[in-house]
């Protein structure tokens, strides 16, 4: 499962009101989120299959086709409402099912499967930053096309960094929670996993209190500046 939160500017600031109905900008953000979430979930599915669990592959989830990963509310409705309302875009894709008992080394491999999602977003951010440098250096693009491409690439870096850092928050069912459960000694991991039924409640509490933004925006800003130097 994935949940992106997107600031509109390189420093994480909210867009000015006159951009609130910039449909081109909204479409760019939604398109990037769709691609980013698709790759994120496909990375989970591919990694699980490589480590011995074919469940996701048999369900067609080892795929870059967004349709198989879309959650109607989390991937479509909520991001659109957030974008039009000039709020940070949030959303999620359909979680990839993993049968832990079929993984070769259950706890270790499930941790690797969980880490694959955020790792894919970091990889996407790096690739977008590299392509952006090539565009800035001056390629065969004219000024207008280069400017448009630059906007798309900067937002791709932003969104994927936010996806990565959000999912690394150590609260199940987020990927960070599953990674932490794989690191902890088994008795502690079992105790920690008891939080899972209340994970969404904790996440909403973090959102409403502003703690969530404090956890993910600072590292996102730092790495965004680092990648865009």
C-alpha positions as CSV (number, residue, x, y, z in Angstrom):
1,X,0.0,0.0,0.0
2,X,1.2,3.5,-0.8
3,X,0.2,7.0,0.1
4,X,1.7,10.1,-1.6
5,X,1.6,13.5,-0.2
6,X,2.7,16.1,-2.6
7,X,3.9,19.7,-2.0
8,X,3.4,21.9,-5.0
9,X,6.7,23.8,-4.8
10,X,10.3,22.5,-4.5
11,X,10.4,23.6,-0.9
12,X,7.1,21.9,0.0
13,X,5.0,25.1,-0.1
14,X,1.4,25.1,-1.1
15,X,0.5,26.5,-4.5
16,X,-0.8,30.0,-4.8
17,X,-4.6,30.4,-5.0
18,X,-4.4,31.5,-8.7
19,X,-3.0,28.0,-9.5
20,X,-5.8,26.1,-7.7
21,X,-7.6,25.3,-10.9
22,X,-4.6,24.9,-13.2
23,X,-5.9,21.8,-14.8
24,X,-2.7,21.1,-16.7
25,X,-0.8,21.1,-13.4
26,X,-3.4,18.9,-11.8
27,X,-3.3,16.4,-14.6
28,X,0.6,16.3,-14.4
29,X,0.4,15.6,-10.7
30,X,-2.2,12.9,-11.0
31,X,-0.4,11.2,-13.9
32,X,2.9,11.1,-12.0
33,X,1.2,9.7,-8.9
34,X,-0.5,7.0,-11.0
35,X,2.8,5.9,-12.6
36,X,4.6,6.1,-9.3
37,X,2.0,4.0,-7.4
38,X,2.0,1.5,-10.3
39,X,5.7,0.9,-10.2
40,X,5.7,0.9,-6.3
41,X,3.1,-2.0,-6.2
42,X,4.7,-3.8,-9.2
43,X,8.0,-3.8,-7.3
44,X,6.3,-5.4,-4.3
45,X,4.7,-8.1,-6.5
46,X,7.9,-8.8,-8.5
47,X,10.0,-9.1,-5.4
48,X,7.6,-11.4,-3.7
49,X,7.6,-13.6,-6.8
50,X,11.4,-13.7,-6.9
51,X,11.5,-14.7,-3.2
52,X,9.1,-17.7,-3.6
53,X,5.6,-16.3,-3.4
54,X,3.7,-16.3,-6.7
55,X,0.4,-15.1,-5.3
56,X,0.7,-11.6,-6.7
57,X,2.0,-12.8,-10.1
58,X,-0.9,-15.2,-10.4
59,X,-3.2,-12.3,-9.8
60,X,-1.6,-10.3,-12.5
61,X,0.1,-7.8,-10.2
62,X,3.6,-8.1,-11.6
63,X,2.6,-5.6,-14.2
64,X,3.1,-2.0,-15.2
65,X,-0.5,-1.7,-16.3
66,X,-2.0,0.8,-13.8
67,X,-5.5,-0.8,-14.1
68,X,-4.5,-3.8,-12.1
69,X,-3.2,-1.6,-9.2
70,X,-5.9,1.1,-9.1
71,X,-8.0,1.6,-6.0
72,X,-11.1,3.6,-7.1
73,X,-11.1,5.8,-4.0
74,X,-7.4,6.0,-3.1
75,X,-5.9,6.2,-6.6
76,X,-8.6,8.2,-8.4
77,X,-11.2,10.0,-6.3
78,X,-9.2,11.2,-3.3
79,X,-6.2,12.6,-5.3
80,X,-8.6,14.4,-7.7
81,X,-10.5,16.0,-4.8
82,X,-7.2,17.0,-3.1
83,X,-5.7,18.5,-6.2
84,X,-8.8,20.5,-7.1
85,X,-9.1,21.7,-3.5
86,X,-5.5,22.9,-3.5
87,X,-4.5,20.4,-0.8
88,X,-1.5,18.1,-0.9
89,X,-2.4,15.1,-3.1
90,X,-2.9,11.9,-1.1
91,X,-3.8,8.5,-2.3
92,X,-3.0,4.8,-2.4
93,X,-3.0,1.8,-4.7
94,X,-4.5,-1.6,-4.1
95,X,-2.2,-3.5,-1.7
96,X,-0.3,-6.4,-3.1
97,X,-1.2,-9.7,-1.4
98,X,1.8,-11.6,0.0
99,X,1.6,-15.2,1.4
100,X,4.4,-15.1,3.9
101,X,4.4,-18.8,4.4
102,X,5.4,-19.3,0.8
103,X,8.5,-17.0,1.1
104,X,11.7,-19.0,1.4
105,X,12.8,-17.1,4.6
106,X,9.6,-15.8,5.9
107,X,10.4,-12.8,8.1
108,X,13.5,-11.7,6.2
109,X,11.9,-12.0,2.8
110,X,8.7,-10.2,3.8
111,X,10.9,-7.4,5.0
112,X,12.6,-7.3,1.6
113,X,9.3,-7.3,-0.2
114,X,8.1,-4.4,2.0
115,X,11.3,-2.4,1.3
116,X,11.0,-2.9,-2.4
117,X,8.1,-0.3,-2.7
118,X,9.9,2.6,-1.2
119,X,13.1,1.6,-2.9
120,X,11.3,1.8,-6.3
121,X,10.2,5.3,-5.5
122,X,13.7,6.4,-4.5
123,X,14.9,4.9,-7.8
124,X,12.3,6.8,-9.7
125,X,13.3,10.1,-8.0
126,X,16.9,9.5,-8.9
127,X,16.1,8.7,-12.5
128,X,13.9,11.8,-12.8
129,X,16.7,14.0,-11.3
130,X,19.2,12.6,-13.7
131,X,17.0,13.2,-16.7
132,X,16.3,16.7,-15.4
133,X,20.0,17.5,-15.3
134,X,20.2,16.4,-18.9
135,X,17.3,18.7,-19.8
136,X,18.9,21.6,-18.0
137,X,22.3,20.9,-19.6
138,X,20.7,21.6,-22.9
139,X,19.4,18.8,-25.1
140,X,17.5,18.8,-28.5
141,X,14.4,20.3,-26.8
142,X,13.2,23.9,-27.5
143,X,12.7,26.3,-24.6
144,X,9.0,25.7,-24.2
145,X,9.3,21.9,-24.3
146,X,12.3,22.0,-21.9
147,X,10.3,24.1,-19.5
148,X,7.3,21.7,-19.5
149,X,9.6,18.7,-19.2
150,X,11.4,20.4,-16.3
151,X,8.1,20.9,-14.4
152,X,7.1,17.3,-14.9
153,X,10.5,16.0,-13.8
154,X,10.7,18.2,-10.7
155,X,7.3,17.0,-9.6
156,X,8.2,13.4,-10.3
157,X,11.2,13.8,-7.9
158,X,8.9,15.4,-5.2
159,X,6.2,12.9,-5.4
160,X,8.5,9.9,-5.3
161,X,10.5,11.2,-2.4
162,X,7.2,11.8,-0.5
163,X,6.0,8.3,-1.4
164,X,9.2,6.8,-0.1
165,X,9.4,8.7,3.2
166,X,5.7,8.3,3.9
167,X,5.8,4.5,3.3
168,X,8.9,4.2,5.5
169,X,7.0,5.5,8.6
170,X,7.2,2.5,11.0
171,X,3.5,1.9,11.4
172,X,1.9,-1.2,10.0
173,X,0.4,-1.6,7.4
174,X,2.9,0.9,5.9
175,X,6.0,-0.6,4.4
176,X,8.2,0.9,7.2
177,X,6.1,-1.0,9.7
178,X,6.7,-4.3,7.9
179,X,10.4,-3.6,7.6
180,X,10.7,-2.8,11.3
181,X,8.8,-6.0,12.1
182,X,11.4,-8.0,10.1
183,X,14.3,-6.3,12.0
184,X,12.9,-6.8,15.6
185,X,13.4,-10.0,17.5
186,X,10.4,-12.3,16.9
187,X,8.7,-11.8,20.3
188,X,8.9,-8.0,19.9
189,X,7.8,-8.2,16.3
190,X,4.7,-10.2,17.4
191,X,3.9,-7.5,20.0
192,X,4.6,-4.7,17.4
193,X,2.3,-6.4,14.9
194,X,-0.6,-6.2,17.3
195,X,-0.7,-2.5,16.3
196,X,-1.7,-3.4,12.7
197,X,-5.5,-3.3,13.2
198,X,-5.1,0.3,14.5
199,X,-2.6,1.4,11.9
200,X,-5.0,3.6,9.9
201,X,-6.3,5.2,13.1
202,X,-2.8,6.1,14.0
203,X,-2.1,7.5,10.6
204,X,-5.2,9.6,10.5
205,X,-4.2,10.9,14.0
206,X,-0.8,11.8,12.7
207,X,-2.4,13.6,9.7
208,X,-4.9,15.6,11.7
209,X,-2.3,16.7,14.3
210,X,0.3,17.7,11.6
211,X,2.8,15.2,12.9
212,X,2.7,13.3,9.6
213,X,4.0,16.4,7.7
214,X,6.7,16.9,10.3
215,X,7.9,13.3,9.7
216,X,8.0,13.3,5.9
217,X,8.4,16.9,4.7
218,X,11.8,17.7,6.2
219,X,13.6,14.6,4.7
220,X,11.8,15.2,1.5
221,X,13.0,18.8,1.3
222,X,16.5,17.8,2.2
223,X,16.8,15.1,-0.5
224,X,14.9,17.2,-3.0
225,X,17.4,20.0,-2.6
226,X,20.3,17.5,-2.8
227,X,19.0,15.9,-6.0
228,X,18.2,19.2,-7.6
229,X,21.5,20.9,-6.9
